[in-house]
Amino acid sequence: MEKAEAVVIGGGVIGTSVAYRLAQQGRKTILVEKGSMASGASGACDKAVFLQSKKPGFHMELAKASMEIYENLRAELEIPFEFQQDGGMIVIQDEEHRSMIDDLVKRQQKEGVPVDLLNGDEARKWQPELASDVTGATWSEKDAEVNPLLLTHAFRQAAARHGAIIRTNTEVTDIETEHGSVSGVITNNGKIAADVVVNAAGAHAGEIGRMVGIDIPVVPRKGVILITEKVPRMIRGNVLCTQYIFLKHSKTEAGNDKPQIGLSLGQTHSGNLLVGGSREFAGYDRTTNPDVVTGIAAHAVRLFPFLKHVRIIRTMVGFRPYTGDGLPIIDEAPEAKGFYTVAGHEGDGIALAPVTGRIAADLIENSGSYLTFATELGMERLRTV
C-alpha cells in the first residue's frame, strides 16, 4: 500500500493546478488520472482567458485574481504555455442584445475592467474580417489566451519538480473512510492511503462524490468545437458573440437536451481556427450531431464571412462540469473530513485554473477554513457541497 499526504483525482488543468500548489507546500502529493493527462475537458476546449465574459461580482473577482497570477505564471512554471494578452471581443449579434451588453459593460467598467463599447467600424479595425452588417462590439485589452494542453502539462511538470507523483491510467474505484474522515483511495492499480483526497474530476465529480456518500451537483454539459485547416493570421485575440454570453449567464435546467449555439472563435499559434460552440445536456454521449456542426458553422459564417471558404478538418467534443449557478465548488465536505471538491467550473476552467489551485491549497492548508489568500477574495460566498 502506497502512502501520501494528499491524493488529487483528475489530470486536467484544475487537478494539475491543485497538485502543483499542494506539492509546493511540501506535501507528498499523488495525482491519479484514469486516462491520459488533459484527456477530458482540458483537452477539448478553446484557448480563451476572458475577463469580460464573467458576471460582475464574485465571478469577476475570481477571474481578475486568476489573470494576475497568469501574468507571472510563465516564469513560475518555467515552461511556456502560449499565454498572450492579445485582447478579446464580444460581437453584438442582434440589436435585441444591445441593452444587455450596454448594461454588462457599464457594470464591468465600475469593477475596473478595461472594456470599451465600439461601433461597427471601430470593431472592424480590431477584427477586419468581421461582417459588414455588425453594428457594434466590445473590446478589452486584458483578455488573453493560452494553450490548454501546454498549460496542463506545465502544471504537471512543475508539480513533479516539487515531488508530486503523477499516475495516469489509474482509475479510482472507491474511497475509504474511517470515523467520518477519508483514509485513502482504492484504484485499479492498488490502494493509496491519504488523509486528504481532492476531487478534481471535472464533469465526473458527482461520481467521485458518491464514493463517500455525498451528492455533488455537477453534471456534464456537452460542447462541440470545429477545428479548421491552417490559415494565415485572421483573428486577433478571441471573439465571442452576445448570444454566447446570454447562454453562459442563463440558467438552463439539466435535462433540456436541445443544443444551444453561440460563437466562440480563436486561432492557434499553428494557424488552425477553433470555431464554437454549443451547449447541450446529453450525458456522456460523444457523438457529434451533424445539425450541431452545421449550426455552429452557419452561425460563425454569419459573423465572419471568410469562414465560408475555410475547410473543417475535424471536430472535438468536451464535457463542461455544470453546476447551474455559474460558480465552481471549492470546499471540504462536512460529511467526510479531508474530502475536498474542486470542480464545477463549466467553461471557465482554463480561465480560473491558476486561482483555483491557490484557493484549494490554501483551504487544505488551513484544514477546511478559508484564510489568507482566499479570504481576500471573499471565499465564504462560494457555495458548499
Legacy VTK file of the C-alpha trace (Angstrom):
# vtk DataFile Version 3.0
C-alpha trace
ASCII
DATASET POLYDATA
POINTS 385 float
0.000 0.000 0.000
1.316 3.387 -1.039
1.061 6.384 1.291
0.626 10.059 0.552
-0.438 13.203 2.354
-2.818 14.156 -0.459
-4.342 12.390 -3.440
-5.676 14.532 -6.288
-8.205 12.824 -8.567
-8.162 14.244 -12.095
-5.396 15.076 -14.561
-6.927 18.140 -16.168
-5.942 21.761 -15.728
-7.729 22.044 -12.355
-6.262 18.858 -10.890
-2.730 19.678 -12.008
-3.008 23.237 -10.691
-4.086 21.911 -7.285
-1.390 19.211 -7.276
1.256 21.823 -8.061
0.240 24.069 -5.183
-0.011 21.179 -2.713
3.413 19.872 -3.710
4.749 23.409 -3.459
3.602 23.400 0.169
5.822 20.377 0.744
3.041 17.785 0.879
3.632 14.331 -0.530
1.076 14.510 -3.319
-0.066 11.832 -5.748
-2.232 12.789 -8.725
-4.237 9.986 -10.322
-5.881 10.203 -13.738
-7.977 7.381 -15.177
-6.834 8.110 -18.733
-4.092 10.354 -20.066
-3.341 13.883 -18.945
-5.804 16.515 -20.215
-7.970 13.781 -21.742
-11.192 15.414 -20.509
-12.482 18.965 -20.906
-8.970 20.458 -20.708
-8.113 18.767 -23.982
-11.350 19.626 -25.770
-11.850 23.349 -25.233
-10.926 26.693 -26.698
-7.956 28.753 -25.551
-9.681 31.896 -24.282
-8.959 33.503 -20.918
-11.753 36.071 -20.866
-12.412 38.642 -18.163
-15.330 40.389 -19.817
-17.366 37.198 -20.217
-17.707 36.899 -16.430
-20.592 38.253 -14.393
-19.663 41.342 -12.369
-19.301 40.460 -8.708
-17.640 37.431 -7.188
-17.175 35.603 -10.501
-15.346 38.624 -11.867
-13.173 38.871 -8.735
-12.087 35.265 -9.233
-11.239 35.963 -12.876
-9.274 39.128 -12.062
-7.267 37.330 -9.389
-6.577 34.476 -11.797
-5.415 36.886 -14.507
-2.963 38.478 -12.075
-1.460 35.051 -11.407
-1.350 34.307 -15.144
0.748 37.372 -15.809
3.636 35.894 -13.779
2.890 32.187 -14.179
5.205 31.561 -17.134
8.254 32.450 -15.056
6.951 30.472 -12.090
6.219 27.258 -14.002
9.380 27.630 -16.118
7.605 26.163 -19.150
5.908 28.198 -21.941
2.199 27.597 -22.494
1.467 30.259 -25.125
-0.026 32.824 -22.758
-0.685 36.036 -24.621
-2.782 39.084 -23.752
-3.941 39.973 -27.230
-7.405 41.233 -26.335
-10.918 39.904 -26.633
-14.161 40.928 -28.334
-17.857 40.268 -27.822
-19.751 40.880 -31.065
-23.268 42.303 -30.797
-25.028 39.661 -32.836
-28.518 41.195 -32.793
-29.838 44.594 -31.758
-32.078 42.900 -29.195
-28.878 42.081 -27.280
-27.608 45.670 -27.218
-29.240 46.694 -23.942
-27.852 43.564 -22.265
-24.327 44.291 -23.432
-24.601 48.006 -22.608
-25.525 47.129 -19.038
-22.808 44.484 -18.784
-20.107 46.879 -19.979
-21.161 49.585 -17.506
-21.086 47.147 -14.603
-17.708 45.767 -15.639
-16.208 49.214 -16.015
-17.343 50.016 -12.455
-15.354 46.980 -11.315
-12.234 48.259 -13.026
-12.272 46.023 -16.090
-10.807 47.873 -19.108
-13.575 47.204 -21.611
-14.913 49.547 -24.311
-18.095 49.557 -26.366
-17.321 50.004 -30.063
-19.406 50.784 -33.117
-19.179 48.517 -36.154
-16.369 50.389 -37.906
-14.300 50.550 -34.719
-14.822 46.828 -34.176
-13.605 46.051 -37.702
-10.358 47.918 -37.003
-9.598 45.200 -34.447
-11.170 42.366 -36.455
-11.067 43.276 -40.180
-12.830 40.036 -41.162
-15.934 40.900 -39.133
-19.138 41.055 -41.200
-20.019 44.467 -42.616
-23.503 44.435 -41.074
-22.240 44.058 -37.498
-23.094 47.329 -35.773
-21.113 47.017 -32.566
-18.921 45.016 -30.216
-16.981 45.224 -27.008
-13.201 45.128 -26.736
-10.909 44.517 -23.771
-7.137 44.576 -23.984
-6.876 42.458 -20.802
-8.425 39.324 -22.298
-5.876 36.662 -23.067
-5.314 33.194 -24.457
-3.319 30.083 -23.587
-2.732 26.603 -24.964
-4.775 24.436 -22.545
-2.764 21.272 -23.254
0.558 23.021 -22.688
-0.796 24.703 -19.547
-1.926 21.387 -18.080
1.443 19.804 -18.762
3.256 22.859 -17.385
1.373 22.477 -14.097
2.068 18.737 -14.137
5.796 19.162 -14.649
6.010 21.906 -12.041
4.189 19.652 -9.559
6.621 16.826 -10.343
9.603 19.118 -9.759
8.246 19.704 -6.267
7.964 15.979 -5.646
4.421 15.154 -6.783
3.876 11.710 -8.277
1.700 11.514 -11.399
-0.153 8.279 -12.148
-2.015 8.054 -15.457
-4.277 5.151 -16.457
-5.131 4.894 -12.779
-8.849 4.936 -12.035
-10.267 5.482 -8.572
-12.826 2.764 -7.882
-13.599 3.616 -4.258
-12.694 5.951 -1.416
-12.224 4.629 2.110
-13.357 6.493 5.207
-12.883 5.925 8.930
-14.953 7.657 11.607
-16.181 10.342 9.198
-12.786 11.096 7.644
-11.199 9.887 4.434
-8.349 7.420 4.842
-7.387 6.656 1.252
-8.416 5.722 -2.254
-8.643 2.371 -3.983
-7.579 2.314 -7.619
-7.257 -0.293 -10.341
-3.526 -0.231 -9.545
-3.779 -0.581 -5.782
-4.582 1.416 -2.663
-3.146 4.795 -1.682
-3.526 5.831 1.959
-4.093 9.570 2.481
-5.870 11.902 4.882
-6.660 14.382 2.101
-8.460 13.492 -1.123
-9.161 16.187 -3.724
-11.995 15.562 -6.164
-10.897 17.441 -9.291
-12.647 15.041 -11.654
-14.451 17.722 -13.664
-17.709 16.520 -15.174
-17.227 13.218 -13.312
-17.039 14.897 -9.902
-20.509 13.630 -8.974
-19.439 10.022 -9.454
-16.448 10.527 -7.168
-18.638 12.230 -4.564
-20.954 9.254 -4.387
-17.991 7.149 -3.247
-18.112 8.999 0.073
-21.896 9.237 0.151
-22.372 12.858 -0.881
-24.336 14.402 -3.733
-22.242 16.873 -5.714
-24.447 18.909 -8.099
-22.173 18.652 -11.128
-23.488 17.300 -14.427
-21.810 17.082 -17.856
-22.718 19.749 -20.383
-21.574 18.756 -23.847
-19.800 21.195 -26.119
-18.619 20.868 -29.721
-15.797 22.848 -31.330
-14.881 22.804 -35.019
-11.206 22.791 -35.968
-10.226 24.165 -39.358
-7.276 23.801 -41.653
-4.318 26.101 -41.041
-4.837 29.577 -42.481
-2.892 32.873 -42.303
-3.468 35.018 -39.206
-7.111 36.127 -39.495
-8.290 36.619 -35.901
-6.811 38.847 -33.227
-7.260 37.514 -29.712
-10.542 35.709 -29.107
-14.106 36.500 -30.121
-17.449 35.670 -28.554
-20.910 36.852 -29.535
-23.692 38.196 -27.364
-25.704 35.001 -27.862
-22.807 33.089 -26.281
-22.839 35.457 -23.290
-26.615 35.213 -22.965
-26.451 31.404 -22.880
-23.494 31.434 -20.497
-25.292 33.653 -17.990
-28.692 31.982 -18.320
-29.650 29.133 -16.051
-30.666 26.129 -18.104
-32.133 23.143 -16.341
-30.162 19.943 -16.741
-32.218 17.576 -18.844
-33.004 20.123 -21.541
-31.444 18.269 -24.466
-31.917 20.975 -27.089
-28.472 22.175 -28.322
-27.755 25.894 -27.872
-25.268 27.694 -30.103
-23.222 30.861 -29.698
-19.985 31.984 -31.354
-16.560 31.423 -29.844
-13.663 31.955 -32.224
-9.902 31.924 -31.816
-6.805 30.985 -33.763
-3.991 28.759 -32.555
-0.312 29.587 -32.929
-0.113 26.999 -35.694
-2.910 28.723 -37.665
-5.889 26.439 -37.055
-9.145 28.156 -36.144
-11.192 26.918 -33.189
-14.838 27.594 -34.029
-17.514 27.005 -31.417
-19.532 26.484 -29.660
-22.519 24.542 -28.467
-24.100 23.693 -25.102
-26.130 20.545 -24.669
-27.171 18.140 -21.928
-26.554 14.738 -23.485
-24.933 12.739 -20.711
-21.525 11.481 -21.821
-22.545 10.867 -25.422
-19.564 11.893 -27.577
-21.470 11.558 -30.839
-21.174 14.670 -32.985
-24.606 15.713 -34.216
-24.378 16.918 -37.863
-27.087 19.510 -37.174
-24.962 20.985 -34.386
-21.911 21.144 -36.637
-23.983 22.837 -39.350
-25.482 25.239 -36.822
-22.098 26.266 -35.426
-20.676 26.761 -38.915
-23.645 28.802 -40.171
-23.623 30.990 -37.073
-19.888 31.640 -37.396
-20.093 32.420 -41.136
-22.824 34.976 -40.488
-20.446 36.987 -38.281
-17.170 36.177 -40.095
-17.991 35.530 -43.772
-14.422 34.467 -44.711
-15.055 31.211 -42.827
-17.304 30.065 -45.658
-14.169 29.263 -47.653
-12.203 27.577 -44.840
-12.293 23.796 -44.532
-13.171 21.976 -41.306
-10.700 19.146 -40.725
-12.190 17.683 -37.543
-14.374 18.337 -34.508
-13.787 17.831 -30.810
-16.292 17.146 -28.063
-15.850 18.018 -24.389
-17.998 17.935 -21.278
-18.169 21.059 -19.158
-18.753 20.416 -15.435
-22.034 22.310 -14.989
-23.375 23.411 -11.591
-26.294 25.645 -12.568
-25.230 28.851 -10.814
-22.058 29.551 -12.778
-19.769 29.146 -9.774
-17.346 26.319 -9.083
-17.437 24.258 -5.900
-14.276 24.564 -3.797
-14.882 23.186 -0.340
-14.466 20.373 2.164
-17.405 18.007 2.574
-18.746 18.191 6.141
-19.797 14.538 5.937
-16.273 13.355 5.075
-13.415 15.282 6.658
-10.429 15.548 4.363
-12.527 15.159 1.206
-12.350 18.321 -0.896
-14.328 19.018 -4.049
-12.648 21.323 -6.554
-14.878 21.158 -9.613
-17.818 22.705 -11.439
-16.048 25.450 -13.402
-18.124 24.703 -16.516
-16.459 26.695 -19.339
-14.168 28.697 -17.059
-11.708 26.008 -16.027
-8.865 27.406 -18.126
-9.502 30.988 -17.032
-9.788 30.130 -13.324
-7.238 27.319 -13.015
-4.421 29.440 -11.532
-6.569 30.985 -8.802
-8.348 27.684 -8.117
-5.076 25.941 -7.302
-4.149 28.709 -4.883
-7.555 28.690 -3.178
-7.735 24.911 -2.853
-4.237 24.620 -1.418
-4.988 27.450 0.999
-8.196 25.733 2.084
-6.450 22.407 2.689
-3.524 24.036 4.486
-5.987 25.594 6.914
-7.998 22.389 7.466
-11.136 23.459 5.653
-11.139 27.145 6.606
-10.910 29.933 4.042
-7.994 32.020 5.251
-5.270 34.347 3.919
-5.350 34.463 0.112
-8.850 33.001 -0.181
-10.325 35.354 2.405
-9.162 38.328 0.386
-11.444 37.123 -2.399
-14.441 36.665 -0.103
-14.444 32.903 -0.493
-17.143 32.480 2.129
-19.517 33.459 -0.683
-18.788 30.247 -2.561
-21.464 27.664 -2.009
-20.598 24.449 -0.239
-21.339 20.853 -1.168
LINES 1 386
385 0 1 2 3 4 5 6 7 8 9 10 11 12 13 14 15 16 17 18 19 20 21 22 23 24 25 26 27 28 29 30 31 32 33 34 35 36 37 38 39 40 41 42 43 44 45 46 47 48 49 50 51 52 53 54 55 56 57 58 59 60 61 62 63 64 65 66 67 68 69 70 71 72 73 74 75 76 77 78 79 80 81 82 83 84 85 86 87 88 89 90 91 92 93 94 95 96 97 98 99 100 101 102 103 104 105 106 107 108 109 110 111 112 113 114 115 116 117 118 119 120 121 122 123 124 125 126 127 128 129 130 131 132 133 134 135 136 137 138 139 140 141 142 143 144 145 146 147 148 149 150 151 152 153 154 155 156 157 158 159 160 161 162 163 164 165 166 167 168 169 170 171 172 173 174 175 176 177 178 179 180 181 182 183 184 185 186 187 188 189 190 191 192 193 194 195 196 197 198 199 200 201 202 203 204 205 206 207 208 209 210 211 212 213 214 215 216 217 218 219 220 221 222 223 224 225 226 227 228 229 230 231 232 233 234 235 236 237 238 239 240 241 242 243 244 245 246 247 248 249 250 251 252 253 254 255 256 257 258 259 260 261 262 263 264 265 266 267 268 269 270 271 272 273 274 275 276 277 278 279 280 281 282 283 284 285 286 287 288 289 290 291 292 293 294 295 296 297 298 299 300 301 302 303 304 305 306 307 308 309 310 311 312 313 314 315 316 317 318 319 320 321 322 323 324 325 326 327 328 329 330 331 332 333 334 335 336 337 338 339 340 341 342 343 344 345 346 347 348 349 350 351 352 353 354 355 356 357 358 359 360 361 362 363 364 365 366 367 368 369 370 371 372 373 374 375 376 377 378 379 380 381 382 383 384
